Amino acid sequence: MNHKNLNITFFFRHFLLLTGILVFWQIFSRFIYPYFNPTASNILPPPSSILSMGWDLFKNGRLFVHILASLRRIVMGFLLAAILGLPLGILMGISKNIRLQMAPLIELLRPIPPFAWLPLALLWFGIGDRESIFLIIIAAIFPIILNTQEGIEKIDVRLINAAQSLGCAEKRRLLLKIIFPASLPSIFLGLRIGLGFSWMVLVGAEMIGSISGLGYLILDSRNLGLPNLALLGMVIIGIIGYVLDLGMRKLSNLILLWAES
Amino acid sequence: MGRILKFITSRYGLILFLLLSWEVTSQWILAGWHTQNPKVLFPPLSSVLKEATFLFREKLLWEHILASTKRVFVGFGFAALLAVPLGIILSLSPRWNWQIRPLINIIRFIPPVAWIPISILWFGITEIQQYYIIFIGTLPVIFLITYDNAKRIPQAMKKAATCLGAGRLKMFLRVTLPGALEGIFLSLRVGLGFGWFLIVASEFVSAANGLGYLILEGRNIIKTERIFVGMITIGLISYFFNFVLMKIKYCVLPWAEKETKISGIFESQQSQ
């Protein structure tokens, strides 16, 4: 009884406003707006119609095609970005010469928004998966490189000194046993930021240069004049983005048991 | 002279080498391939520069820059006007924070580009739609950084101020606001960078001018040089505004710590 009571106060504390907005939205776009504009098409569909749209698409399976297409791209692109970015970041962290050479290059490329690469990617790779994957790599690689490098730079020198005086003089061993684990929290932060960015960029890339995926779905729904499909797509994109972020956080908590979160 | 050369090669050697090999590759090496027109796929640096001077002379570049800048600043300005006070107020009132946080989280996890289709349905292809995309994208970024930094003001300082007889207003003006100011500047810088990031995608889909449109136009008329010019220009501009905001910060807040490197949009989610 007490537990249930607690849940109710928790709900009122956190979600009263949100529920109020949803209820108002439902009433407004179901009854008030059509009453005053009986002939206008409803550009703000009520939540119930979004849900029923979702149920329809769920039943005929069209939704899964798009979700799977997007997920495939983000997994491939993100893995490639990590495979390219982690070694580069580590090299930049441990070698001053490489850092000095790479830093201006990265500072030059980083302010260019990933979306701006899209026409070039379309020109080079054509419409399809490879173009989105290229864009995801561009979006995710800079946070991964920079955070990895920063993580290594910020390692406590005493850790390295201690390891060396305890007989871990070999460079390879030092790297594997000390430098890499000590920089892992920062690496995971970089991966998380990179994943968030690449999800956003993927949606944009699919809107312009693709014929499948969630980004395509929402732009297509605009062309079809189905606002409830567009809103449904946004909700699904938001949920998947949240789940990706949550997964990354859980993974880093699992691996980095010792680190403070 | 030798010293300068040494400095350049030690610091910018790789970049100079890459620029040179860009020119050489697309001018001579790729040109040997006859299967496709390689200069379309990868134009040499010299023709990119030629296109840039052409666009600059014809005042086209300027026009696009102005259009994009206006959009970014209007959207960003409204977002800042809403998000900065909201961040500070919510950091003071946990009750409202609990209520409004879920809304902000919903906005945060929906990528701003996903708003493009529905916003076109709502506003049509107008300037307001562009402003809206920038607004909705930069709002959570500015809010979250402001909130976090306002929350980090040490409780001891507030207690000390209370002991010394500060009322609510004085506390706000003398403790909370100055304490949050550095965070506000950071949030504005990150938010503005994010706005530049978004304007490209927004202008791809629905605009008839602006730098994003310039890039897309370069693709549509198969003038790859133009794509490169647009990309480089937008990078330079977002770098420039970042730099300006940082300089302003040092003038307004002389006590703030110097940042060693100019950080860009990618720090935006570190504090979230």
Interface residues (C-beta under 8 A of the other chain):
Chain A: R13 H14 F15 L16 L17 L18 I21 I43 L44 N97 L100 Q101 M102 P104 L105 E107 L108 L109 R110 P111 I112 P113 P114 F115 A116 W117 L118 P119 L120 L122 L123 W124 F142 P143 L146 L189 R192 I193 G196 F197 W199 M200 V203 G204 M207 I208 G215 I218 L219 S221 R222 G225 P227 A230 L231 G233 M234 V235 I237 G238 I239 G241 Y242 D245
Chain B: S10 R11 Y12 G13 L14 I15 L18 V40 L41 R95 W98 Q99 I100 R101 P102 L103 I106 F109 I110 P111 P112 V113 A114 W115 I116 P117 I118 I120 L121 W122 G193 W196 F197 L198 I199 V200 A201 F204 V205 G212 I215 L216 G218 R219 I222 T224 I227 F228 G230 M231 I232 I234 G235 L236 S238 Y239 N242 K261 I262 G264 F266 Q269 Q270
